[in-house]
Amino acid sequence: MPERLIILLHGDLGAGKTTLTRGLLRGLDYTGRVKSPTYTLVESYKDSRIVVYHFDFYRFTHAEEFLEAGLDEYFQGPGLRLVEWPERAGPYLPPADLAIRLRIADDGGRTLDLQALTPEGRTCVDRLSPSPRA
């Protein structure tokens, strides 16, 4: 995993953005409680390998709230940033590496679309894609 990575999480309410974050943290061997940052705006998770910051901007009424809350400071230095409702922080977010769109399928399951936005994001997508069998 790169030293610094920003992942945007898009999807309607209930699409599974926080659940995806919880699964990613479990994949990084984090065993503590994973909470939704809907009211706190950011939750941080630290283990011996990487710091993960989970943001939720759903409650923003204007993009400037990102700066007013001092959240731009969280985007400096190493770590993984997972951002729910990134469009509500508008132009103040730094460029992302990967965008993930979650949708609720007709059968109640979820669909996931990945879009690499940088070479680091492409590396992540490539690692998730099954390799062709020989």
N, C-alpha and C positions, 0 to 999 in steps of 0.2 A: 504494500500500500504506500502511495506517495506520502511525503511528510506533511503535506497540506492538501486538503481536498474539500471542495464545496459541492454539495448535492442538493438540488432543488426538488422538493416533493410536491407534485401537483395532484389535485383530485378533490372531488366534492366531499362534504362532511360525511364521515362514516366510510370513506373509500379504503381506509387502512393505512394511512400515512404513519400514525404513531405505532401501529402494530408492526409495520415494516421496520421502523426504527428499532423497536424492541427486539425483533428477530436479528437484525444486524448486530446489535449489541450482544446478544446471546452468542452469535457467531464469533464475536471477538472475545468470548469467554467472560463477559461481564455477568455477574450473578446477582447483583443488587436489584432493587426495585427500579423500574423504568416508568416514570410518570409523564403524562402529557404536559407540555409547557404552556398550555392555553392561557393560564392566568399569570404565570411567572415570566413568560416570554422566552426564557431560556433555561434549560437544565443541562448541567455538565456531568460527564461521566469520565472518571479517570481510572485507568489500570496501568500496568507496567509497560504497555506497548504504545498507547496512543490516548490522547484526550479527545472525547467526542462531545460536541456541543449540539444540542437539539433545540431548534427555535420554532416558535409558532406565532405567526403574525396575524392570525385570524381576527383578533380584536382591534387591530389598527383601523382608525378611521381616516388617517392621512399618512402618507409615506414618511413625512418628517418625524413621526413618532420613533422611527428607527434611530435617527440621530439624537433626538431628545432623550431617549433612554440610554444613550451611550453604547448601543449594541455594536457599532462599527468597530470598537476596540476588540471584540471577540473574534474578528476576522483577521487579526494580525497574528503572525507566528504559526507554529505547527499545530496540527489537529485536523480532525474531521468535523465538518459543519453540515448538519442536515437541517434544511429549512422548509418548514411547512408554510403555505400561503406566501411564497416569495413575492408575488405580484403586488402585495400590499406594502412592501418596503420599497417598491419602485426602483428608481435609478440609484438608490443608495447602496444596494448590495454590490459587492465586488463580482466580477465575472465568475460564473459557475463552471465546474468541470463536467458535471453530469446532471441531466434532468430526467426525473422519473415521473411518469404519469400513471396514476392508478384509477381504474374505473370499476364500478360494480357491474358485473355481468348479469344477463337475464336470469341465469340460474342461481344468483346470489353469491357466486364466487367472485374472484377479482381478476382483472387483466392488468398487465404491467407493460408499459412501453418505456424503453431506455433510449436516451439520446445523448451521445457523447458530444461534448462541447469543446474539449481540449484534448491533447494527446494523453494526458493523465486519465481523463474520462474514458477515452478509447481503450486504454489498458484495462480499466475496470470492466468495461463491457466485454472485452475479449476474454477476460478471465472467467466471466459468468457464462459465456457461450459454450455449449458443448463442442468439443473438438471432433472433427470428422473421423469416423472409424476407418482404419486401413483395411 
